[in-house]
Amino acid sequence: MTDALTDGGLEDQTAGTAVFSVVYRTYASQVLGYLAARGVEDPEAAMQEVFLSVLPRLDTVHGGAAGLRTFIFSVAHARMVDDHRRQSRTPAKLPFEPELDGREDSSAEAEALERISPSEVLHLLDGLPQDQREVLALRLVAGHTVEQAAESMGKSAGAVKQLQRRALAKLRDLAAVKEYLRP
């Protein structure tokens, strides 16, 4: 390896590739270990940057194997310092903890219940056919899934979805008329 560096072996493209291959195989694991031990966020990427910086300057290295090793680790140290500086400027990444999040909007259901009294809700539900009232009771009040409501009613899941859609559309229409008629 040092003979190729000192005897002008890098002037030939093939010899340069062979020398770089030997240098990479010799020092890559050591550089990777150094960067990982020094807390670099992505040590593999930083190691690749080190060797991308070293490759074009291999022919300028003096001092044989010791000089090459010193040069490679000085570049690795510079990449480690760069990474630490970048990390210090990057905001801390904290996981989202929903229980600590004070921002909470009320649900549409809660808002509707605040605006409409229970007797009004019952009156609106009285305007629906029996099977639509049953679907809403099972889905919204009892918390059943579509499949559970379908099983309870002896209908298909598609029929339950259709009944629910029609019931909600009718309630919207009734509520809109009611809002319009209010003084």
C-alpha positions in Angstrom: 0.0 0.0 0.0 2.7 2.5 1.0 4.8 1.5 -2.1 1.9 2.5 -4.3 1.7 5.9 -2.6 5.4 6.6 -2.7 6.3 5.2 -6.1 3.8 7.3 -8.1 1.4 4.5 -8.3 -1.6 6.9 -8.2 -0.7 8.4 -11.6 -2.2 5.4 -13.2 -6.1 5.2 -12.9 -6.1 1.4 -12.3 -3.4 1.7 -9.6 -5.3 4.6 -8.0 -8.4 2.5 -7.7 -6.5 -0.4 -6.3 -4.8 1.8 -3.7 -8.1 3.4 -2.7 -9.6 0.0 -2.3 -6.8 -1.1 0.0 -7.0 2.1 2.0 -10.8 1.8 2.3 -10.6 -1.9 3.4 -7.8 -1.1 5.9 -9.3 2.0 7.6 -13.1 2.0 7.0 -14.0 -0.1 10.0 -11.7 1.9 12.3 -13.1 5.2 11.0 -16.7 3.9 11.4 -15.9 2.8 15.0 -14.3 6.2 15.8 -17.3 8.1 14.4 -19.9 5.9 16.2 -17.9 6.1 19.5 -17.8 9.9 19.2 -21.6 10.2 18.9 -22.0 11.0 15.2 -25.7 10.7 14.3 -25.2 8.7 11.1 -21.7 7.2 11.4 -21.9 5.3 8.1 -22.8 8.4 6.1 -20.0 10.4 7.8 -17.5 7.6 7.1 -18.4 7.7 3.4 -17.9 11.5 3.5 -14.5 10.9 5.0 -13.4 8.6 2.2 -14.9 10.8 -0.4 -12.7 13.7 0.9 -9.6 11.4 1.2 -9.8 9.9 -2.3 -8.9 12.9 -4.4 -6.0 13.8 -2.0 -4.4 10.4 -1.7 -1.5 11.5 -3.9 -0.7 14.4 -1.7 -0.2 12.3 1.5 3.3 12.2 2.9 4.7 10.0 5.7 3.7 6.6 4.4 1.2 4.5 6.3 1.4 6.6 9.5 0.9 9.8 7.5 -2.1 8.3 5.7 -3.6 7.2 8.9 -3.1 10.6 10.5 -4.7 12.3 7.5 -7.7 10.0 7.4 -8.4 10.4 11.1 -8.0 14.2 10.9 -10.6 14.2 8.2 -12.8 11.9 10.3 -12.4 14.2 13.3 -13.4 17.2 11.2 -16.6 15.4 10.0 -17.3 14.5 13.7 -17.0 18.1 14.7 -19.2 19.2 11.8 -21.8 16.6 12.9 -21.8 17.8 16.5 -22.2 21.4 15.4 -25.1 20.5 13.1 -26.7 18.5 16.0 -26.4 21.4 18.4 -28.2 23.7 15.9 -31.0 21.2 15.2 -33.9 21.4 17.6 -34.4 18.5 19.9 -36.7 15.8 18.6 -39.2 14.8 21.2 -41.9 12.2 20.9 -45.5 13.4 20.8 -47.3 12.6 24.1 -51.0 13.1 23.6 -51.8 13.1 27.3 -49.6 16.2 27.8 -51.2 18.1 24.9 -53.5 20.7 26.3 -54.9 21.6 22.9 -58.1 19.8 22.5 -61.1 20.7 20.3 -64.5 19.4 21.4 -66.0 16.8 19.1 -68.9 17.6 16.8 -71.1 15.4 19.0 -70.2 17.4 22.2 -70.9 20.7 20.4 -74.3 19.3 19.1 -75.2 18.1 22.6 -74.4 21.6 24.1 -76.7 23.3 21.6 -79.5 20.8 21.6 -81.4 19.6 24.6 -82.2 15.9 25.1 -85.8 16.5 24.4 -85.0 18.2 21.1 -82.8 15.2 20.1 -85.7 12.8 20.9 -88.0 15.0 18.9 -85.6 14.9 15.9 -85.3 11.1 16.2 -89.0 10.8 16.2 -89.0 12.2 12.7 -87.0 9.1 11.5 -88.3 5.7 10.5 -87.9 3.0 13.1 -85.0 1.2 11.4 -83.0 4.4 11.0 -83.6 5.3 14.7 -82.4 1.7 15.6 -79.2 2.1 13.5 -78.3 5.4 15.1 -79.0 4.1 18.5 -76.7 1.1 17.9 -74.0 2.9 16.1 -73.8 6.2 18.0 -75.2 5.5 21.5 -74.2 1.9 22.0 -70.9 2.3 20.0 -71.4 -0.8 17.8 -69.4 -1.3 14.6 -71.2 -1.5 11.3 -70.9 -5.3 11.5 -72.2 -5.5 15.1 -75.2 -3.3 14.3 -75.9 -5.4 11.2 -75.8 -8.6 13.2 -78.1 -7.1 15.9 -80.6 -6.0 13.4 -80.4 -9.0 11.1 -79.3 -6.9 8.1 -76.3 -6.7 5.9 -73.4 -4.3 6.7 -74.2 -2.4 3.5 -77.9 -2.0 4.5 -76.8 -0.6 7.9 -74.4 1.9 6.2 -77.2 3.0 3.9 -79.7 3.4 6.8 -77.2 5.4 8.8 -76.4 7.6 5.9 -80.1 8.3 5.2 -80.8 8.9 8.9 -78.0 11.4 9.2 -79.0 13.2 6.0 -82.6 13.4 7.3 -81.4 14.7 10.7 -79.3 17.4 8.9 -82.4 18.4 6.9 -84.6 18.5 10.0 -82.0 20.5 12.0 -81.5 23.0 9.1 -85.2 23.6 8.9 -85.4 24.0 12.6 -82.5 26.6 12.5 -84.2 28.4 9.8 -87.5 28.6 11.7 -85.9 29.9 14.9 -86.7 33.5 15.7 
